[in-house]
Amino acid sequence: MEVIERVEVLENGQLIVVLASGGDSSYQNIYREAAEVNWDNNLKAFKSPPPRNWSHSDWFHHIVNVTKKCSIKLILNNETTWVNIPDNVKEQMLVGKTP
């Protein structure tokens, strides 16, 4: 299980999901899922491409689902921080939140 430390929209529009543990170098293999989700070792985060047709909340749920396929369960907690995420988008991201 990996605790999500921060969910952030970068200036270029990419969504990143930063892990509290700093992640693992093996997470770079997530690209093999061919789902446009990548691991950025410098950011210690899973990231989406800049949004095109999907919203940031769609990408958030996609990242959670793709990582789950790779046996990486991402979880939010009360200490997760939200950066450049409007409240209505955060609410959409929290729908389906697993305990």
C-alpha positions in Angstrom: 0.0 0.0 0.0 1.2 3.5 -0.8 -0.1 6.6 0.9 -0.6 9.6 -1.4 1.2 12.5 0.1 0.1 15.1 -2.5 -2.1 15.5 -5.5 -1.1 18.4 -7.7 -1.8 20.0 -11.1 1.5 21.3 -12.5 1.8 24.5 -14.5 1.9 22.4 -17.7 -1.5 20.8 -16.8 -0.1 17.4 -15.8 -1.6 15.7 -12.8 0.9 14.2 -10.4 0.3 11.8 -7.5 3.2 12.0 -5.1 3.8 9.1 -2.7 4.7 9.6 0.9 7.2 6.8 0.8 9.1 8.2 -2.2 8.0 5.2 -4.2 10.2 2.5 -5.7 12.4 2.5 -8.8 10.4 -0.5 -10.1 7.4 1.8 -10.5 9.0 3.1 -13.7 7.8 -0.1 -15.3 4.2 1.1 -15.2 4.7 2.5 -18.7 4.4 -1.2 -19.8 0.7 -0.9 -19.2 0.5 1.4 -22.2 -2.0 3.6 -20.3 -0.2 6.9 -20.5 0.6 6.8 -16.8 4.3 7.3 -16.0 6.5 7.2 -12.9 8.7 10.3 -12.4 11.6 9.3 -10.1 12.6 12.9 -9.6 9.1 14.0 -8.5 8.5 10.6 -6.7 5.2 10.6 -8.4 2.9 9.0 -10.9 1.9 11.5 -13.5 -0.5 11.9 -16.4 0.1 13.6 -19.7 -1.4 17.1 -19.9 -5.2 16.7 -20.1 -6.7 16.5 -23.5 -10.2 14.9 -23.5 -10.1 13.7 -19.8 -10.5 15.9 -16.7 -8.0 15.9 -13.9 -10.4 13.8 -11.8 -10.6 11.2 -14.7 -6.8 11.0 -14.8 -6.7 10.7 -11.0 -9.0 7.7 -11.1 -7.2 6.3 -14.1 -3.8 6.5 -12.2 -5.3 4.7 -9.2 -6.8 1.9 -11.4 -3.6 1.4 -13.5 -1.4 1.2 -10.4 -3.8 -1.3 -8.9 -3.3 -3.5 -12.0 0.4 -3.4 -11.1 -0.3 -4.4 -7.5 0.3 -0.9 -6.2 -2.6 0.2 -4.0 -2.8 4.0 -3.6 -4.6 5.4 -0.6 -5.5 8.9 0.5 -5.4 9.9 4.1 -6.2 13.0 6.2 -2.7 14.3 5.6 -2.9 14.2 1.8 -2.3 17.7 0.4 -4.1 19.2 -2.6 -2.2 21.7 -4.7 -3.8 23.7 -7.6 -6.9 21.4 -7.3 -10.2 23.3 -7.1 -12.6 22.0 -4.5 -15.1 20.7 -7.0 -12.4 18.7 -8.8 -11.1 17.4 -5.4 -14.7 16.2 -4.6 -14.8 14.3 -7.9 -11.5 12.7 -7.1 -12.7 11.6 -3.7 -15.7 9.8 -5.1 -14.9 6.1 -4.9 -12.2 6.8 -2.3 -11.1 3.5 -0.7 -10.6 3.4 3.0 
